[in-house]
Amino acid sequence: MIWDWDYAWEVFPKIVGDGLRTAVVATVLGSLVAYTLGLVLALLRRSPIRVVSGITWAFIEFIRSTPLLVQIFFLFFVLPDIGLTLDPMTTGVIALGLHYATYTAEVYRAGIEAVPPGQWEAATALNLPRRRTWTAVILPQAVPRVLPALGNYTISMLKETPLLLMIGVLEIAGVARQVGSRAFRYVEPVTIAGVLFLVLSLAASLLVRWLERRVRYRN
């Protein structure tokens, strides 16, 4: 038989217990970095100071135009040469967050620019401080517009976590490969890994839809 249920149930706890936890942690922490840094980059991109906006644009385009795997290798293998050594998990989180921050920055920028000009004018007419304008007027209207795109990037980040195997981070695919190599049998471990990614992606998609409805309802 191609499929062995006994072997599948034997390896399932290992893949879920070790690989799933690592993949979720890397995705959640990487998303927090991407969302926070992406917003900062979006604001810098809109800076009236041309030098600041120009440098930010160049940084965003450079990161977006180079492969994530190369960035992971650079952080893990090159930075130690200049005295900065990071453990594999930290490297993975930073690489994922930094890479996807450049994409979320453009998403944020599009959401901000979609806010009607009248909202800016109303805030100015009310003499609201700049910080209050952003936190109370602009961002509450921009964020609901970009939630679906941010959710898609989170799902993409989850599916990119197997790249961390290259620096020794054993997430779902890494644990599946490790388990399969012990018995020279990969059908069950790899299939379980694929199903786990599918379930996580669908769950994340449903969560994003729920958040989108909640935010729209409040507004």
Steps between C-alpha positions, in 0.01 A plus 500: 500500500614855423342643816567354847253628759697358792813686392298815432355504853844428637664805339200735525563613862864580420416713199219682679677536833832636372449622145159662540602699807813632331318596180225684688743687725716606204193614305342693789822676602595564138155649437534735796835621365360534147188690605684738732800565277277516193298783652819687587631458145168615356511820708864563406411440135248785530749734662514848340879480533615359167817347638303300759231386256762420235715288732190321628386426143845366409505278811153362428583425137833338592342263753207418273729431206728251676400144597397430858740206515795726414394740776483212748849388402632857527363548852620161619837459327620853418406702809727288727795627294428851628446385857121447506397139557133400519351164588312321219149576628572870553656517155194340346256735672700809402540382141131421459394823669741718307418343165124528538519845660592636158180353357277610786650850471355534152169358622487754781590780261220402264254486790606843627475655156151351460372707794290785351678840495203645687604305809838675503332835448252435781781412739681820405183704545455355848861591577581143602865429584683299233526195725128516582418533131683179424377293795138618507419585139733356237617160626154384624377551143808365325548178698165335410581556133830312522406212733440247218840576345675480837332167563620367165857596585473324835391183322785541252742542789375177656568316175850652484603360840646181342783721370618529861603134477807625312636655822393218731150607608287186498142608428228281351677405177835469676368263765317299233823462305692405815242240601481358150876463474511280808281232341574590138126549460372843398145448375330534837716779654495721191126447452433590864714811459303605192167447677619704799599791274160478329310502831705790637457703182123446498476587870700819445279592204183456709652704784579786262143498366364510854726790595403684184130469584559610858696807398244599236218455750669728752551763236 
